[in-house]
């Protein structure tokens, strides 16, 4: 008949067990807190029919298969558009550095003036890589339908005099996942500060992962595995 285990040994083993469980729980909670937060889904992109700066037809299907960042500009704009285009140029450089296949799309909200030839010159000044960054224009009603009803971004032509007009529009970056779903909206100044995180597309799911601002500057950038 074996001797009963000393009471002290039982107490020690119980303490060790409880400690191990506490550590496991703490690690689990820590891992959960670090897990990227899933981006919401705002709906599908519109089924548009536009042309790029080279006159090549583009549609919603051309955006499928890779993550895209979309902004809305016009070449005569002197307010928010230069900032939007500068941020897109920064994003292009980061995507190239990260070897990401994500795409950039700038849609003109002034198609009356912004012909493919005009956009081609604008793209050249922005040092846009045509294999990654496209500039789209087209029929005015089609652009309005795609931007306002589809991407849900404001855009309107305002008469300023006899035959003259200006264009007001939202200064948003819109993120679209590889299935053509709208996943996020960021203002140009937020993308510049990059304090809320970086957007990622990982194994088919887009997530937002917090990160510290790098050297006080930079914009969000995309990864696609």
N, C-alpha and C positions, 0 to 999 in steps of 0.2 A: 504494500500500500504506500503510494507516494506521499511525501510530506506536503502540506498545504503551502501555497506560495505566500511568502511574507507579504504583509499588508503594504509595506513600503514599496515593494516592486510593482504591485498592482497600481498604486497611486502614480508611480513614475511612468508606467506604460500608458496610463490614461492621459496624463499630461502631455506626453509626446504625441499621442494620437490626436488630441484636441489641437495641439500646436500645428501639426501637419495639415489638418483640415482647415485651420484658420489661414495658413499660408496659401493653400490651394485656392481657397475662396478669394483671398486678396488678389492673387495673380489673375484669376478669372475675371474679377471685376475690373482690374486694371486693363486687361486685354480688351474687354468690352468697351471701356471708355475710349480706347485708342482706335477702335474699329471705325472706318470711314462711314460717314452718314450718307445714305442713299439720296441722290437728287430726285426731286419730284418729277412727274411726267405731266406736261401741260397739253399734250395732244400731238397729232401728226403735223408735219409741215404741209403747206399748201401744194397743190398739184399745179405748179406754175410752168409757163412756157416763155423763156427769156433767151437772150443771146449774150455771149461773153465779149470781152474786149477784142477778140479776134473774129467775131461774127459767127462763132460756133453755137449752135442751139444747145440750151441747157434746160433741164427740167428737174422736178423733185427727185426722180429716180437717179439722177447723176450724183446726188448727195448720199445715196445709200452705200453702205459698206465701210464707211469711215466716219469718225467724229468730225464735225464741222463747227467752226465759229463764224457767225454771220454778223455783219454790221451794215448800217444804212447811211449812205453819204451822197453828196453831189459835188461835182468838181468845182463849181463856183463858190462853194461854201467857205466862209472865212472864220466861222466860230468853232463849233464842235468837231467838224469834219477833219481838220488837220490833226486834232488830238486823237480822234478815232483811228485815222490812217497811221499815225505814228505808233500807236499802241499795237496795231495789227502788224506793223513792220517789226516791232520788238518781238512779238509773238512768233512771227515767221522765223526769226533768227533762233529763238529758243527751241522751236520745233525741229529745226534742222540740227541743232546741237544735240537734242535728245533722240534724234533719228526716229521721230514720230511720223506716222503717215496721216495725221490729222490734216484737214483742209481748212482754208480760209476763203470766205466769200463776202464780197462787198457789193451790195445792191444799190444802184443809183435811184434816188427818189426824185430825180429831175431828168426823166428820159427824153423830154423834148430837146434839151440841150446836150445831154450826155449820150452821144452816139457811140458805137463801138470804137471809132477812130479817136474820139475825145477821151474815152476811158483808157484806151491803149497808151496815150501820152501820159495820162495821170498815173497809170500803173508803172510806167517806166520811171517817172520821177520818184515813185515810192520804192523803187528797186524790188518790185514784186516778182517773185518766181512764178511764171505761169503754170508750172507743174503743180503748184501748191495753192496759189492765191488767184482767184478769179474775180473779175468785175463784171456785174450783170446789168443789163438794161433791156428795154423792149417797149412794147405798146404801153401807153400811159395807163390805160384802164387795167391792163394785166399786172403792171407793177403795183398799182394801188391795191388791187385785189390781193396780190401775194403779200405785200408788206402789212397792210392794215388788217385785212380779214384773216390772212394765213399766219404770218409771224406775230400778229397782234402788237404791232409797233405803230405809233402815230406818224402820219405823214400827210401834209396838206400844202397845196399851192395857194399863196396869198397874193392877190393883185396889189401892186404898189403904184400903179400909174398906167398911162396909155400904153398898152402892149407889154408892160413890164410886170414882173412878178418875183416873189421870193418863195422859198420852200422852208417850212418848219417841219421838224421830224424828231423822233426820239433818238437819244444818243446811247443806244443799248448795244451790248454784245449778246447775241443769242447763241446758246450752245445746243447743237442737235446731235443726237446719238447716231450710231451706225444703222439703226432701223428707221430713221427719219422722224424720231420723236423729239419734240421740244423739251429740253431738260433744264434750262436755266437762263436767267436774264441778269446781266451785270452792267451798271453804268460805267462810263469811260473813266471817271475819277477813281472808282473802286478798283477797277482792273489795274490802274496805274499803281495804287498803293499796295495791292496784293496782300492785304492783311487778313483776309478771311479764309485763305486756303488756296489750294491748287486743284484744278479740275482734272479728273483722271478717268480714263475708260479702261477698265481692267477685266479681261476675259468676258467681254460682252456686256459689262455693267458699268455705267458711269457713276462715279462717286466723288464727293468732295472731301478732301483730306486736309485738316488744318496743318499749317506750317508757319514758321516764323518768317518775317520779312527778311529777304536776303540783301544785305548791304544797303538797306534803306530804299531800295528801288526794285523795279521789275514788275512784270505782269504775270497773270496766270498762264500756265502752259499745260499742254495736253500730253498724255501718254496713251498709247494704244498698243496692247500686247497682242 
